[in-house]
Amino acid sequence: MRGFLAVSVSPDGPAAARIPHPAALALVADPHASAAPVRTRDGWLAFTAGEPGDHLGADPAAGFTVRLTRSIRDRTADVDTGRLAALLGDGTALDGTALCGLLPPFAAAHLARPGAPVVLTGDWLGLRQLFWWQGDGAAAVSTSALALGALAGAGLHTGALGVQSLMGWQVGLETVFAGVTKLGPAGVAKLRDGRVTVERYASADVSVDAAQGLDAAVDEMAEILRAFHRAYLTDHPETVLQLSGGQDSRLLLGAVPPELRRDLAAFTLDSSGGVESRVASRLAAQCGLSHVVHWTDERPAVGAAAGHRAARAAAAALDCMASPMALAPLALIEADLDQGHRLSGAGGELARGFYYPGQPRHARTDERMVRRLAEWRLFTNEAAEAEALEPDFVASARSYALAAVAERFASYDRDWLRATDEFYLWDRMARWAGAQGTPAAVDRFYVNPLLDRRFVQLALAVAPDEKRDSRLTGRLMQRLDPGLAALPLDSGLVPARLGRPGLATSAAVVGVTLRKSVGKVRQRLAGARRTQLGAADIAARVVAHWRAAPEATAPLRRAGLVRVAWLDELLDGRREALPATVAFLMNLLVATEATELGRVSGTDAANDPAVSHFG
C-alpha cells in the first residue's frame, strides 16, 4: 500500500469531518492511483495502490492489515501479512520484540475488527515517515503530512519552515504543517472515536553493555551482516546492489558469501570522469558482479516543464521536508530501472562518527558545542539564501532552529561525541534519510541491513575513539573480506589500513580531513553550498519554468515568507538562485497549495468554502 489515511470523529464531533475530504484524498493518492474512501463506524478510510498480500477483504471497515512498505523483513526471512497481523494483534498488546526485529524502513496499518482502534505503526527508528493529527472531536493518521495539513486547515508551521530554510530537513517530530506531528521511533498511533493515542512498542534506549570489547563487537557485527545477506540473497537472487565508491555499499558487498557474488546484479550512478564508477567497477571485477554504470550526464535532457513536474512530485513525495532537487533527478533515473529487490547501504556513518571531524575528543554537551555544530555543519549545505526571504522570517528562523536543535541535544548523552551519534541516528537518519528513503520503500523492495537494531546498538556501544577516522568500519571491512578491504575507497583511503591505524594512516586521514575542513571554511566564507547529484540541473529547469510561467509562483507570494522584490528579479533573469534556495521555494509552494486546497475543499454542511473541514 503506497498511501493510507484514516479519519475518526467522536459522537459529538464536527459532522463535516465525517465526509471524505476531496483535497486530502487527492494528496494521499499515488500519482497513478486514486484513493477511494471507505466509510467506517466513526469516520472514513482511504487506501491507494495496494500490495499483493494486503488483507482488505470485501469490507475494509470490518478489518484489514495493509503493508505501507514493499519490503517487510527481519534478519532471516520476509514477513507475510498474516504474521504481521499477529504481531499487531488487537492494538492493545503489540509484539514489540518482534517489531524491533523488522528492518527499517517498515510500516503497516491494521484494524483487528469493527470497534477496535485503527493502528498505524512504523519501524523502531521511525525511518518510514508516518503522521498524526488531533483536533477538537476529530483525529486522523496518515502516510501523508500534506493530506493531514489539508484536513486540519490550520495552515503552515512557520517555525518548522524556519528549520527547513536553514537545514533542508527537520529535527524531532515537528512538520511544516501546524498541528501535524510525525510518528516517532517505535511509534504506535491508535485511532478511535475522534482520539489518537500515541504510544511506543519499544524503549528509546538502544544502549548496550560495551564491556565485551571492540573485537567482540566487530565479530558480531560481521556475523549479523553475513547472516542477513546469506538469507536474503538465497530468497531473492534477483536482488540488485547499489554499489558506490564509499564504505557502506562495500560493507554490504563484503558480507555477501563468495559463492553468491558471481553474477550478482549491481549498478552505480556517476557522471563522466567520476571516481565512483572507477572504484565500483574495480570492486565488481574482483567479485564477478554483473555491473552496470548509469551515466547521469548522458541521459536525455529534461525540459523546463518536465523538470518542474518532477520537482513538484518530489516535494509532495517528501511531504515538503527534504530536498526535492535531490530526489527529482534520482526519481527520473529510477523510472528507467527495475523496481525490484534492492540492497542499499545508508547510515553506516553512525559507525564512523559522522559529526566527529573537527570536534574535540572529550568535550561535554553544552550550548556552545551545539551552536558551533549548527553554524558550521547543520546550517550550511542545504540553507536557502537569506536575501531571498523576508528579514523577520530569517531572524526568527535562526532563533527557532537553534532552539530546536538544542532541545534535541538536551536529551542526549553528556559526552559530546556520543551525543552527536544520537543526533545522527534519531534526527538526521530518522528525518533526512527517512524522508528521502520513504519514496524508495514504497517503490521497490528496499532493505538496509546496516539499520538492523542490534547492529546499530553495537555501533553506538563502541567508544568514539574507536569509531573516529573509520577505525571501526575499517576493522569490520577487514573482518568481512580482507581482499576488498585492501582496495582504496573513493577518498583514496584504504579500509584495511584504517582498521589498524599507524603514522602513515594517521597522516593520510589528517590530509583528507584537512581538505574537507578547508573546503568547509571556504564554503562558509563564500556562502556556497555543496549540491547533490543532479540537483543543480533540476533547479535550473524549475527556474526556467517559473520564468516561462511566472503565475506558477503565485503561492510563494501568498505565503508571505519570500521577498517579492527578490522573486521578481529571479523571474526576470536579473539574478539566479542556488539549488538549496529553489528546493526550499518548491517545498514552500507545494505546502502552501496543500493548505489552501484544504481550505477550499473542506466545507461544512452549508458548503461554505471559508469553513475548515474540521470546523
N, C-alpha and C positions, 0 to 999 in steps of 0.2 A: 504494500500500500504506500503510495507516494505521499498522499495528503490525508489529514484527518482533522475533523472539527466536531466538537460536542458542546452543546449549549443546554444548560439546566436552569429552570425557573422555579422559584418557590411557589407554594399555593397562592400567596398574596403578592407575587412579583408582577412586574410590568407585563401586561398582555401582549404588547408588541414584540417582546423578546421571544415569544413562542412561535413567531412567524419566521420561517427561514429567510435569512438576510441575503439579498442578491449580491451585494458587493463582497461580503465575506465568502460566499460560495465561489465567486469568480477568483478571489485572491488565494483561496486554498487549493484551487484546481490545478492540475498539471496542465501545461500548455497544450497537450494533445488529448486531454480527457476532461470531461465535465465532472462536476461534483453534484450528484443527485441527493437531495435531502431526504432523510427518513425521520418521520415523526416518532417521538417516544413519549412515555408516560409523563415526563416533566420537561420536555423540550424537543430538541431535534439533533440529528447527527448528519454528517456528510463524509463520504469516503471518495477517494479518487484513485484510479489506476491500481487495482488490486493485484496482489502477488499470488501465484499458484500456491495452494495450501492454506490461504486465508480461510478462516471459518466464519462465514457470514450467515449462511442459511437463508431460508425463504423470507424470514422476518428478522432483520438485524436487531430490531428493538427487543427481541426476546433473548438475545445473547449473541456474542461474537468474540472472536480473537483475530486481530489483524497485525501483520508484521509491518513495521514502519522503517525497516531497513531490509535490503535484499538478503544480506548475509546475517544469520544469527547462528553463532558457533561458539563452543568452548574450545579448550586447548586440543581436544581429541576428536570431536565429532560435530556435525551440523545438528541443530536443534529444530525439530519439526514443530508445527503449530500445536499439535496435541500436547507435546511435552511443555511447550511454552504456556499453554492454558493451565496446566497443572502447577507450574511454578507460580503463576499469578493467583491461582485459587479463586476465592470469592472476594478478593480485595482486602480482606481483614488480616491475613497472615501470609505474606509473600515469602517465598523461599529465598531469603537474602543471600545465603551462602552460594547457592547455585547461580543466582543472578549475577553475583560478583565474578563468577567464573566465565561469563559471556564476554567476548572481546568487544571493546568499543570500536566503532560506533554501533549501538544497538538501541532499538526502541520497539514498543508494542502498545496497542490499545486493546482493552478487554472488558467485556460485560459478562459476568457469570450467569446471570438470569434476570428476568424482569424484577425491578425493585432494588437490585444490587447497585452499587455505585459503578459508574464508568471509571475504569482505571487506566491511567496513562503513565507509563514508566519508561525510563531510559537506562543507559549503561552506568557503571559505577563512577565513571569520570565525568559524566554529563557532556560527552562529546557530541552525541546526536542532539541537535537543537530542538527543544520542546518548550511550550509556553502555556501560561495560565493567566486568567483574569478573574477578579472577584468584584462584582458590583453590588448594588442595593437590590437584593431579591433575585439576582441572576448571576450566573458564573459560566465560564467556558474554558475549555482546554483545546489545544491545537498544535499541529506541526508548524503553523504559520503565525508569526507575530503580526504580519501585515493584516491577516484576516481578523485577529483579535483587536488590533488597533482600529479597524473599521467598525467592528461590532461595538466596542466600548465608546467610541465617539468622543474621547477625552483629548484628542489632539496629540501633539508631539511632546516628548520629554526633552526640554531644552538642555538640561544638564547632561543627559546621556549623549545628546548630539554634540555637546562640547567635547566630551571624551572622544567621540568619533572623529571630530575635526582634528584632534591632536595625535591620536594613536592609530586611527583607522580600524579599531576594534573596541570591544567593550571589556570591562572587568566586572567581577562579581556576577550579579544576576539581573541587573537592570537592562532595559531595552530602550530603543529610541521612541517607543510609544508609551504615553502616560498611562500608568496603571497596569501595563502588561509586563509580566515577570517571566524570566527564563526558569525552567525547572532545573534544580541544582543536581549535583552529583548524587548518584544512587537515589534519585528523586522518584517519588510516587505521588501523583495527583489523583485524588478520588473525588468524583463529581456526582452530586446527588442533591435534589430538592433545592436548587439555587445556591448551593455552597460548594466550594472547592477546598478540600483539606489536603495540605501538602505535608508529606512525611518522607522519611528515609528508610531504605531497607538495609543500609549498612552504615557504619560509622565513618565519619570524615577522617578518622585517624588511620593512616595506612603505614605508620611506622612499624618497624620490626626490630628485633634484637640484632645489633650489629656485631655482637661478640663472636660470631662464627668466623670472622676474618675475611679478608679480601679474596684469598684463593678459593675458599668455600663458596663465596658469593658468585665468583666468576664461573665456577663449576656448575652451580645450579642454574645460573642464567643461560649458560650454553646448552644445558640439557633441556630447559624449557623451550628454547628456540628449535633445537633438533627434534624434539617430540612433536611440536606443532607442525613443522614442515613435513616430517615423515607421514603424519596422518593426513594433512591437508592435501599434499600432492598425490598421495595414494587415492584419496577420494575424488580429487579434481585434477587429473593430469593435464587438462587443457588450460590450466592457470597460466597467466602472463605475469612476469616480474617486471615492475618498473625499475629500471636499472640506471643509476646515475654515476657520477664520479666520486660521490661522497661516501661517508661511512655507513649510513643507515641501511641503504639497499645492499651494500657489501656484507653487512652482518647477516641480512636475510639470505643472500646467496651462499655465504659460508656455512649457514645452518642447513642447507639443502643436502641430503645424503648424496654422495658422489654418484651412486647408481641412478639417481633421479635427475641429475643435471643434464645429461646428454639429450639434446634437442628440446630442452625446456624453453618455451617461448619467452622472449624478453624484448623490451623496447626502451629507447632513450629519446628524449626530446632535446634538441640542441639547434643552434644556428651554425652556419658555415664557419669553420675555423675555431669552433668552441672546444674547450678542453673536456667537457662532459662526455662527448661521444668518443674521444680518443681513449680515455680511461675505461669507459664502459665496454668498448669494442675489444680492448685487451683482456678484460675480465671474461667476456663472452667467449673469446677464442680459447682461453685457457681451460674453460669449463665445458666447452662444446655446446653452448647455448644456441638456439635459433634466434638470432638477434637482428633487430631492425632499428635503424635510426630514422626518426621523423624530423626532417629539416624544417624548422618553423619559418625560415626566410625563403623557402622555395614553394610555399603554399600560394594558391591564387590570391590575388589582392582582394581585400574586403572593402566594399564601397562604404560611403559615409552612412547611408541609411541602414545597411546591414550591420555595420559596426555599432550603430546606435541601438538597434534592436537587440543585438547580442548583449550589450552593456546593460540595457534595461532589464532583460531577462535575468542576467546575473545578479543585479541588485535585488530583484524580487526573490531569487533563489537563496540569497544570503540574508533575507529579511532586513536589508539595508544596514547590516552591521559588520561588514568586512568589505574588501576592495572588489568591486565589480570589474575594474580594469585588470585585476589579476585573474579572476575566474573566467571572464568572457573569452580571452584567447585560448585558454585550455578547453573550454566548452566547444569552441569551433573545431579544435583538433579532435576532441573526443567524439564529435559527431561522425567522424570517418573511421573510428576504431571500434573493434568488437567490445561490447559492454558485458563481458562475461566475468569470469573469476580473475581477480587481480590481487597480486601481492604488492603491498606498498609499505615502505619503511618511513615513518614520520614519528617524531617525538624522541628519537634517540639522543637528542641534545640534553635530555634530563640526565643521562648517564655520563655526560662530559661537561656539565656546568655551563649551560647556555649563556647565563649572565655573568660568569666568573671573570672574563677578560677585563682587566683594568680595575678589578675590585680588590681591596685589601684582604689578606688571608684571615685575620682574626677579629674583624670588626663586629660590633654588636648592631642589631637592628634598631635604628632610630630615625628621627625625622630628617636629619641631614643626609643620611645614606639613601633614604627613599627619594628625596628631592633630587639628589645627584643622578640617581638611576633614571628618574623620569626625564630630566632635562637632557641627558646625554644618550639615552638609549630608547626610551619609550616615546618621546615627543619629537622624533626626527624623521625616519624614513617615510611614514605614511601621514604626516601632518599636512593639512591644507594650508595654502599660503594665507597668512594673516591679512594681507591687504585685500583679499577677495571677500572678507567677511566684515560685518558691522563691528566697529570698535568695542561697543559694550558687550557683544557676544564673545569676542576674542578674550576680553578681560575676564569675564565670568567663566569661560570655558577652561582657562588655565587654572583658575582657583578651584573649580569644581573637580577637574580631572586630578589635580594633585591631592585633593582631599579623598577622592575615591580610591586612588592607589594607596595612599597612606592608611586608609581604613582596612584595605585588604592585608597589608603587611602587619597591621596591629594584631592580627590573629595568627600570624605565622611564627616560626622559630625565632628565638632571640639571637641565635648565631646568624650573622648576615648572609653568608653563602648558602646555608641551609634554607633560609627564608626565601632567597631568590629561586632555589629549586622548587619550593612550594608555589611561589608565584607563577613560575613557568608551567607547572603542572595544572594548577586549579584555575588559572586565569588565561595565560597565553594559549595553552593547549585546549582548555575547555571552551574558550570563546573564539580565539582567532583560528586555530586549526579546526575546531569543531564547526565553525561557520563554513569554512572552506570545504571540510570533509563531508558535511551532511549531503550536499548535492551528489557527491560521488557515491555515498552509501545508498542512495535511493535509485541511482542509475545503474549500478553494477554490484557484483558480489565483491565488496571491498573489505579486505581484512588487514589488520596490522598487528602482528604478534608482539611488537615492541610495547604494546599497551596491555599486554597480559598483566593482571593486577599483581601477581606475585613477582613478575619481572620488574615492575615499577617499584614495588616495595624494596626489593634488593638494591635497585639503583639508588633509591633515596637513603638506604641504610649505609652505603659506602661513604666514608669520610670525604669531605670536599677535596682535601689534598690528594686523594687517590683518584678523583674524577678530573681534576684540573688538567688542562693540556691533553685531554683524551687518553689519560693513562688507563682508566678502566676499560674503555671501549677498545683500546689497543690490545690489552691483555685478553679481552673477550674474543677479538678477531683472531688472535694467535691461537687461542684455545679451540676455536671452531675450525680454522683452516690456515695452517702456517704458510702455505703457498700463496693464498690470496692476501694474507697479512703482509707479505714481503713486497707487494706491488704498491707503488706510490698512489696516494689519493690525488684528487684534482688540485689540492693545495700544494702538492709536492712532498708532503709529509708521508712517512711510511708507518702504517699501523703497528707493525711488529716492533719498531724502534720506540714508538710512543708508549708501548706497554712496559718497556724496561728503560726508563729514562737514564741518560748519561750526559756528559758535557756536550757531545755533538748534537744529540737530540734536543737538549735544552736550548742550545743556540739556534737550531732550526725553528723550534717553536717560538722562541722570542722574536725571530725575524718575521715569521708570519703574523704574530700578534702585533708587532710594531707597525707593520704595513697596514693592518686593519685599523689600528689606533690612529695612525696619521691620517688615514682616509676619513675616519670619524670626525677628527678635528677639522679637517678641510671641509668636510660636508657641513658641519655645524656653522663654521665661519662663513661659508658661501651660501648657506641656506639651501643647499642641494638635497636631493633625495635619491636613494637607490631604488630603482623600479624593478618589478617582477618581469619575467619573460613575456614579451608581447604587450605589456601594459601601455607603453608609450604609443604604440601604433593604434591600439583601440581608442585611447584617449584622444588622439589626433582625429580619428574618424568621428567620434562623438562631437567634438568641437566643430568639425566641418559640417556635420548635420545641423547643429544648432545655428550655424551661420546661414545655412540654406533655408532653414525653417525656424526662425527665431521665436515663433509662437510656442514652440515646444518647451521653451524655458519659462513660460508664464508661472508655473508652480513655484519656481525659485524666487520670483518677485513677490509672490503672495506669502511665502514663508517668513519673510521679514528678517532673515539672517544674513543674506548676501548683499553686499554693497551694489546698489543699482548702477552707479557710475562705472564700477569695475566690470560688471556684467556687460554693459553697453560697449565698453572698449574691447572686451573679448569677442563679442558678436560682430563688431565691425572691423575686426582684424588689427586693431591698434595694439593689442597685447596677446600673449599666449598664456596658457595655463599648464602647470605641472600635472602629471598623471594623478598624483595624490589629491590635488585640488579637484580635478574632474571626477575622481572617484567619490569624494565627499559630496560634490554637487549632484551627481547622479543618484546617490543614496537619498539625499535630501529631497530631490524631485520625486522619486518613486514613493517615499514615505509620506510626503505631503499629499500626493494624489490619493494614496490609500485612505488617509484620514478624511479627505474631502469627499471621496467616494462614499465613505460610510455615512457622512452627514447627509448626503443627497439621497441615498437609497434606504437609509434607516429611518422609517417613518412610523408614526403612531397610527392608531385605527382611523384617524381622520385624514391620513395621508399627507400630513403636514411635513414638508421637507426640512423644516427648521428643527424638528424634534429628533433627538438621538434615538436609535433603535431600542436602547435600554432606558429611555425616558429620563 
